[in-house]
Amino acid sequence: MGRGEGVNLMPYSPALLKAQYPILSEDIAPGVPLHYLDNGATGQMPRAVLDAVVTHETRNRANVKRSVHTLAERATNAYDAAREDVAAYLNVSARDLVFTAGCTMAINLVAHSYGSLLREGDAIAVSTLEHHANMVPWQMLAARRGLRLVRLPATAEGRLDMDALPGLLDGVRLVAITHASNVTGAITPVAEVAAQARAAGAVTLVDGAQMAPHGPVDVPALGCDFYVISGHKLGAPNGIGALWGRRELLAAMPPFLGGGEMIRSVRFESSTYARPPQRFEAGTPPIGPAVGLGAACRFHAGIDHAAANRHLAALTGRLIEGLRQRCGDRLRLIGPGDLADRLPLVSFTIKGAHPHDICQILDRRGVALRGGHHCAQVLHEAYGVAGSTRASMAAFNDAGDIDACLAGIEDALRILLP
Ligand SMILES: Cc1ncc(COP(=O)(O)O)c(C=O)c1O
């Protein structure tokens, strides 16, 4: 299944979609509706995911792959089916898909396991745009194994600097890049990066945390070697995510964590290990959350994301324009000012107003934004600011959410910059 192929999409309507999220029909305070614009931090959970998790925990709860009773069989089937659903969302084989605790865990797994195969003096290239989850594990690996860390710079607009790339890949064995920045919203031309990396003898790991909630991802078309996603960004429970790895790479990688489920046989002195993906899933897995992630992927696969993304691009334009009109010269966008190749998220600063104060004032209107460095200190440093305010949209957001946000910005300007 590529992007949207072979599935029956529901007609796209933000209103119909909103109705599927219980929290979005509740007032956040008496008489104050919720305008949730913090989807980049965590996606809200639709009824379909809640139902799948409740059904699993009330009817199918047992450990997987261990007992032969009916519940255990149901739990095992549900867990296996969830892996198939997540794999279908990424257009990959379930055999190559490892459940992890999230993106952070998935990247740490690769940094430890694939990283142990790198040699002293090898280089790892990491972009300025990365979330700490895709930067700190590589720093730690570099320190552990004597590797060189190469910075792939960003342009002034907050996109990966593609002109600089060819000159930086000498000696690089692994390139770690985000599919889309959680701060600037810029979408990386991953296929181009992966092709250049491969030509230079490097593998590419792609952080799909922000991209995956905006539609199924055709991972093979990207030509990357590892792709990681985060469940909670897709509206699944916390504590679940996934790593896809190229089969021959996973097969050559040693385990990351040891314990039950990941072994073939255990003797007192040593053990042999199961094939991937089990090799990388030590202990009882997060079964209920995995079922939730499977349901979240099915839910998202049923959304007409092409239509949603057109609608969200228009909302992004409305927000940027509205900010420009209200803030004038005080506004600084931390990211591109245009709508091409970007996610529907907008990070900005308003001279003289602290992001946390802005967020607090908007919260009174039920508008949920995020203020701070968004776990991307290096990127903010490149812009010369400590933090920013971010509005990040999902397919259910509508013009009312954007207008509530802009009305809140007017409040903030009045209160903070009288
Ligand atoms: C781009 C990006 N990468 C990685 C992460 C971390 O993901 P997780 O919370 O699943 O560990 C986040 C979450 O904030 C993110 O936005």
The ligand as a Gaussian input file, in Angstrom:
#p B3LYP/6-31G(d) Opt

LIG

0 1
 C       11.074000      14.878000      15.274000
 C       10.956000      14.058000      16.531000
 N       11.767000      13.007000      16.705000
 C       11.702000      12.233000      17.787000
 C       10.794000      12.487000      18.797000
 C       10.773000      11.606000      20.005000
 O        9.802000      10.614000      19.844000
 P        9.328000       9.722000      21.084000
 O        8.525000      10.622000      21.962000
 O        8.501000       8.644000      20.418000
 O       10.518000       9.167000      21.724000
 C        9.932000      13.564000      18.656000
 C        8.965000      13.866000      19.726000
 O        8.885000      14.943000      20.261000
 C       10.005000      14.365000      17.497000
 O        9.204000      15.425000      17.311000

